[in-house]
Amino acid sequence: MTMADGRNSSQGGVFFDLDGTLVDTAPDMVAVLVAMQESKGSTPVPYELARASVSHGALGLINLAFPSVDESLRRELHQEFLDRYEQAICIGSTLFPGMTELLDLLELRGRPWGVVTNKPERMTGPLLEKLKLSHRMCCAVSGDTLPQRKPHPAPLLLACERAGVAPQQSIFIGDDSRDIVAGRAAGMATIAAAYGYITAEDDPVLWEADQIAGDTMELTRMICDAMRLDS
């Protein structure tokens, strides 16, 4: 994969957003949201609608499920969601189909890979541990690792530093516009994960990623071409 500006990523690392890109966390996050709504006598939002909003994080889900509450109650609901989710961090969450094979291939070819997410570390760490990924990756940068979060490029630059790779030779994959903004600002090649949590208002074409992957098989082909994994 030669990038739009002529760069070639034959060397470097591969970095993934977490929710909606590497791991399908929607089953657990939506289950927590539904349980909260039911406990408060609210009608649960439809699963597919809530699923599409998972990349907006816990606060985005609270805004979807409780749109009319005042700011004080919103903060309380947000904290309640985080507390509940921390106790149900990996019940139904799994790697997206095809991701196991992609990670195996990256490791076989000696390419470092990692995670850069806005998810707090107290959720990121246990989730990656339960999925048996912690010991395999070169690094995981969470939403509270630094003062800045995506779309700021700092978390991606830190991930590249920890992995010992140059941003200009690395790829970032994400399912939200902020991922692409962060990746481009960091000087990385970018791939939009259109198979992820995309709302009706989202249009990955407008994110200006170098490539758009409709599924993980297409993503694997793009990374193989970029990193010359088949050569």
DAZI-V182747 format. One record per backbone hydrogen bond with DSSP energy under -0.5 kcal/mol. NH is the residue of the N-H (numbers start at 1). CO is the residue of the C=O. E is the energy in kcal/mol with one decimal. If there is no record, write none. Layout:
[[NH:CO:E] [NH:CO:E]]
This chain:
[[3:1:-0.5] [3:7:-2.7] [6:3:-2.3] [9:1:-0.8] [14:112:-2.2] [15:171:-2.7] [16:114:-2.6] [17:173:-2.4] [20:23:-2.3] [21:18:-1.4] [22:17:-0.7] [22:18:-1.4] [23:18:-2.5] [24:94:-3.4] [25:23:-1.3] [28:25:-0.7] [29:25:-2.2] [30:26:-3.1] [31:27:-1.3] [32:28:-1.9] [33:29:-1.9] [34:30:-2.9] [35:31:-2.3] [36:32:-2.1] [37:33:-2.4] [38:34:-2.8] [39:35:-2.1] [40:36:-1.0] [40:37:-0.6] [41:38:-1.4] [42:37:-3.1] [44:42:-0.5] [50:46:-2.3] [51:47:-3.2] [52:48:-2.0] [53:49:-0.7] [53:50:-1.0] [54:51:-1.6] [56:53:-1.8] [57:54:-2.3] [60:56:-0.9] [61:57:-2.0] [62:58:-2.3] [63:59:-2.6] [64:60:-1.6] [65:61:-2.5] [66:62:-3.0] [69:66:-1.0] [74:70:-2.4] [75:71:-2.1] [76:72:-1.7] [77:73:-2.8] [78:74:-2.4] [79:75:-2.2] [80:76:-2.4] [81:77:-2.5] [82:78:-2.2] [83:79:-2.5] [84:80:-2.6] [85:81:-3.1] [86:82:-2.2] [87:83:-0.8] [87:84:-0.7] [88:85:-1.5] [89:86:-0.6] [91:88:-0.6] [94:24:-1.2] [96:22:-1.9] [99:96:-2.4] [102:98:-1.7] [103:99:-2.8] [104:100:-2.3] [105:101:-2.1] [106:102:-2.5] [107:103:-2.3] [108:104:-2.4] [109:105:-2.1] [110:107:-1.1] [111:106:-3.1] [112:110:-0.6] [114:14:-1.8] [115:139:-1.9] [116:16:-2.4] [117:141:-2.7] [123:120:-1.7] [124:120:-2.7] [125:121:-2.4] [127:123:-2.0] [128:124:-2.6] [129:125:-2.3] [130:126:-2.6] [131:127:-1.8] [132:129:-1.4] [133:128:-2.9] [134:128:-1.0] [136:133:-1.5] [137:133:-1.5] [138:113:-3.1] [139:113:-0.6] [141:115:-2.9] [142:140:-0.6] [143:119:-2.5] [145:142:-1.3] [146:142:-0.5] [152:149:-2.6] [156:153:-0.6] [157:153:-2.3] [158:154:-2.4] [159:155:-2.0] [160:156:-2.2] [161:157:-2.2] [162:158:-2.7] [163:159:-2.0] [164:160:-1.1] [164:161:-0.5] [165:160:-2.3] [169:166:-1.7] [170:167:-1.9] [171:13:-2.2] [172:189:-2.5] [173:15:-2.3] [174:191:-1.9] [179:176:-1.2] [180:176:-1.2] [181:177:-2.6] [182:178:-2.4] [183:179:-2.6] [184:180:-2.7] [185:181:-2.2] [186:182:-1.7] [187:184:-1.3] [188:183:-2.6] [189:170:-2.4] [191:172:-2.2] [192:211:-2.7] [193:174:-2.9] [194:192:-1.4] [194:213:-1.6] [195:213:-0.7] [196:193:-1.8] [198:196:-1.4] [199:197:-0.5] [202:199:-1.2] [206:203:-2.0] [207:204:-1.2] [208:205:-0.9] [209:204:-0.5] [210:190:-0.7] [211:190:-1.3] [213:192:-2.9] [214:212:-0.6] [219:215:-2.1] [220:216:-2.4] [221:217:-2.0] [222:218:-2.3] [223:219:-2.5] [224:220:-2.6] [225:221:-2.3] [226:222:-2.5] [227:223:-3.0] [228:224:-0.7] [229:224:-1.8] [230:224:-0.5] [231:228:-1.0]]
